[in-house]
Amino acid sequence: MQPYIAIPGIFALVYRAWSHKSLTPFGIVVATATAVIHAIHPWSVWFALLTVFFLGGSRVTKVKHEIKQRLTQSAAGASGGEGPRTHIQVLANSIVASTLILLHAHQLRSKDANSRCWSGYGDLLVIGIVAQYSAVAADTYSSELGILSRSHPRLITSPTLRKVPPGTNGGVTVAGILAGLLGAFTIGLTSALLLPHCSNRQSASKGETIWQIRERLVWIALVTICGGLGSLLDSFLGGLLQASVIDIRTHKVVEGEGGHKVLVDGPGSLHYSKLAQIRSAATSEEGPSAVEQTQATSPNTIEGPETLRQRGPKIGDRPEVSSRPSRKVISGRDLLDNNGVNLLMAFSMSFASMFAASWYWDIPLQSILQ
């Protein structure tokens, strides 16, 4: 990619992330490094795909933010909705593509300058990169816009496809699936327009397939389908490997900050946070020590309604607190957080696409390392 295009482009993306507070400070650093990797490739298509994914994901996140605030809540106890994305979230959505882009850049630089065009489906790394971006774009659109659906999501890992609250990992809706296909379509269309296809003369001289309109349309359709499958795979992995936690008082799904796991019984739960506040007010202690002391306090030291009625209210009385947890897991196993699921899905779809292309066109997988 030409420096006079890459440098202003990277600066524009970084400035937008900073001005809109869509990334944490370290998230901006990692995103900048990711953009540089995409820009040093001789082709501009990879930087364009990164831009389309980032801008499209930011837009759909803004569209659903207010509605998601009402339907879910954060692990800190506030209303739901995405905060700034962390460096872990950036890597989960881009590390696979960045690695393949570096490999492909190395391959192109080792070739003759006249053979650096793309003749079609024979380049496995190109297929893997586009497949990864179509999958993560579909997953982003599906999860962000699917929550707007008027129908209740159905748990994809349930044999009966039972209804679950909005925001549940593994919950799918028709609207979410269609939104995912839209996200994948944006990647397919961008790649079909910007991949440097070989000219008719170059293709004919090498006996390669000429990239005509029909081939472009087939490519867009395949990329869109791949992204839709990736979105469904992410839902399946999320419903199976990621615990979905609800607040038993509000019946809303609790989301971990930065895509991390949500604690159910522990110092991070709402139950223990409330106990820590009471303990802190009574002992003038703050921080984790208050939580530990509260957990160590015998339930008998917390006076219930009968005791209060017997001696009457006094200054400094502590209110009654239930000893039961305020959260519970409604589906999934607590093996991965959201970032781990996203990374596993992106890796699986990228390499599954390269394997399928290798088998169909009889291209050795070893070619991706040559």
N, C-alpha and C positions, 0 to 999 in steps of 0.2 A: 504494500500500500504506500502511495506517495506521501512523503513527510508533510507536504503543504496541505494535505487533506487530513492526515492522521493527527497531527498536533492540535489543530483547532477542534477537531472532533472529540479528542480525548478531553481537552479543556472544557468543552461544552457539556459533556456528560458529567464530569466531576463537579462543575459549577451547579448543574441542575440538582445533583444528589445533595450537595451542600446547602443550596438555597431552599430546597423543599424538605430538608431534614429527613430524607428517605433512607439514609444510611448512617450508621454510627461513624465516629471519626476513624477508627481502625477499619471499619467496613469500606470507607472511601479509599483508604490506602490500598487495600486488597483489590478493590474494584479498579483502581487506576492501574495496578500491575496486570490485572486481567485484560484491560483494554489495550495495554501496550503489547501484550502477547498476541492479541488478535490483529493489531495494526502492523506488526513487523512481518506478517505473512505477505508474500507478493500480491495476493488477491485482496480486493477490498470487500468481498462478499462476507467474510467472517466478522469484520467490524460492523458491517451493516446488520447482520443477524443479531449481534450483541446489542446494538442500538434498538432494533425493533423489539427484541425481548424486554429490554430494560424499560423503554418508554411505554410499551403496551402493558407490561405488568404494573407499572406505576399508575397508569390511567385506570385500569380495572380495579386496582386496590382503592383508589380514591372514590370510585363510583359506589362501592359497597360499604365504605368505612362506617357511615352513620348507621346503616341497618345492622351491620355486624356488632356495633356497640350495644344495640338493644337485645341481640339474640345470644351473645356470649359474654364472658367476663374473663379478665386476665388473672393470672396466678396471684397477682398482688392484691386482688379483691376489687379492682376498679372495673369499669365497663370494658367490653371487649374492643377489638380493633387492633390493627397492626401498628406497632411503634416502628422506629427506625430499624432497618435490617442490619444484622451484624455481619462480620467478616465470615463467620461460619456459614451463614445462609448464602452469601455470595459464592463461596467455594462449592457448596453443595449443588448449586445450579450451573457452575461453569468449569469446574476443575477437569472434568472428563473432556470437554471440548477443547480446553486450553492445551491439555497434553497431546491430543490428536493433532491440533493445529501446529504445534512445534514439530511433531514428527513429519507432517505433510510439508511444512516449510523446508525442512532438511531434505526431503525427497526432491522437491522442485529445484532447489539450488544445486543438486547433484546431476540434474538433467540438462540437456541442451536447451538453450533459450527458445528454440523453435518448437519444443515439445511441451511447453508449460501450459498449454490450453487444456480444457477439460472436454474429453470426447464423449462422455456418457457415463454409464453405470460401472465401468471397469475399475474406477478408483475407489477402493474400499474405505479409505480414510475420509474421503468426502462424504460418503454415505453415512459413516459413523458420526461425523460432526453434525450434519444436518439432522440426523435422527435424534441426536441428543437434544438439540435445541427445539425440535418440534415437540418432543416429549415434555420438556420442562415448561415450554410455553403453554401447551395444552393443560398441564397440571395446574399452572398458575391461573389461567382463565377459568378452568373448571372449579377450582376451590374458591376463588374470589367471587365469581359471578354465580356459581351454583347455589350459594347461600341465599340468593335473592329469590329463589324458586318459591312459589306459593304452595307447592306440595311438599310433604315431609320427605326427607331423604330416607332411602332404604339401605340397610347395612349389607354390603356386597359379600361379606363373609358369612352371613347368616343363611342357613338352608331355606328359611322361610322369607328371606328378605324383609325382616321386621323393620318397622319404623323406628327411627332414632332422632334425637334432637338435632337441630341445625348446628353444623360445626363438628359433628362426630367424625372421627377418623374412619374412613371406609364407607361413609354415607354417600350415596350417589342419587342424583335426580336426572330426569331427561334434560332439563334446562342446563344442568352442569355438564352433561356429556356434549351437548350441542355447543356450549361455550368453549369446551376443550377443543373441539374440532375447529372452531373459529381461530383459536390461538395457533393451532398447528398449521392452519391454512395460511396465516400471515408469514410463517417461516417458509412454507413451501413456495409461496408466490415470490417472496424476496429472493430466495435461492435460485429459482428458475429464471428470474430476470437478471441476476448479477453474476451467476457463475460464468467464468470466461470460456464459453463453448468454442470448440474448434470450428474454424470456417469450413465451408464445403471442400475447398481445395486441400486443406490440411487433412481432413478426414478421409477424403478419397485417396490421397497418396499413402496413407497408412492402413487403408482397409478398415477404418473405424466407422461406427454408426454416426450418421449425420444427425445433428440435434435440431430437428424441425419442430414446428408448432405442436404436432401430435405428441412427440416425445416430451415436450415441456408440460403439456397438460397431464400426461400420464405420471410424470414426476411429481407434480403438485398433488395429484390424487394420492399417490403412494405416501408422500410425506405427511399429508393430512391424516390418512388412516393410521400411519405409524404413531403420530402424536396422540390420536384418540386411544390407541391401545396402551400407550404409555401412561395416559391419565387413568385408565382403568386399572393398570398394574399398580400405580401408586396408591389408588384407593384400596386395592386388595392387600398390598403390603402394609399400609397404614392400619387397616382394620384388623390385621393379623398380628403385627409386630409392635404396634404402638398403642399404648393404653389411652382410652378416652375417659376423661374424668368429668363428672358433673358436680355442681354444688347442690346438696340435697335440699337446701332451703329454697333456692330459686329455680332449680332444675335446668340450669344453663350449663353449657359445656365450658370448662375452664381451660384456657389456653396458656401454655408456657411462654414466657417472654423469650424472644429470639429463637423460637422453635424448640426450646429445651423441654425436658420432661416436667410434668406437674406432680408435686408431692401430694400424697393423700394423707398418710399418718406420719407427721414429722414436723420439725420446726418451721417448714415453709407453708404448712396448711393454714387455712383461715382460722381453724379452731385454736391452734397453738399461738397464732398471731394475736388473737383476742385475749388469750390467757396471759401472754407476755405484756400486753398493754395494762391489764389489771394489776399484774404483779409489779410492773414498773411504777404505776401510780401509787401503790401501797408502800413500796420500799425505796422509791426514788432511784431505781436502778434501770438501766437501759441496755439494749443490745442483746446479743446471744446469751449472755449470762442470765438475763431475765427469763428467757425461754427455758434454759436448763433448770433454773430454780423452780419455775412454774411446773415443769414436767415432773420434778422430784417432789412436789408438794402433794401430800396425801389428800384424796378427795374429801376426807372428813374435815379438813381445814377450811373448806369452802362452805360457808353457811348457807343452808337451804331456806325455803320459805317458813318452815316450822320454827326454826331457831330464831329467825328474824322477828316472827310474830311474838315469840315468848319474851324477848328482851326489848323489842321495839327498835325502830331505826335510830342509828347514831351516825354522827359525822364520820366519814371514812369507811362506811360499810361497803363491802364489795358485792356487786350483783351476782345473782345465780348464773353459773356457767355450766352448760351440759358437758358431760364427760365423753360424749360421743363425737366421732370425727364429723366434720362438716362436708366432706367430699367422699365420693365413692367411684370406683371404676365400673363402667357399664359395658365395655367391650375391649377386646384386644389384650395383648400381653405386653408388659412393660420391658421390652427388649431394646427398642430403638426410639430415639426422639424423632421429631419431624424432619430435622436435617439429615439424619441417618437414612430415613426412608427415601427422601428425595434423591440423595446420592446413590443409593442402591438402585432405584428405579432408572436414573439417568444412565448409570453404567450398564445396566441390564439391557435397556433398549438400544443403546449405541452398539454394543457388541453383538446383540442378537441380530440387528440389521446388517452388520458387516458379515456375520456368519451366514445369514440367509442369502446375501448377494454372492458370497464366495461359493456357496453350494449351487445356486441357480446358474451363474455364469462360469462356473468351473474355474474360479480364480483362487490360487492358494492363499491362505490366511497369512502366510509368512511374508507376503508382499507388503504388508503394512509396516514391516520393520526394515525393509530394504531401502 
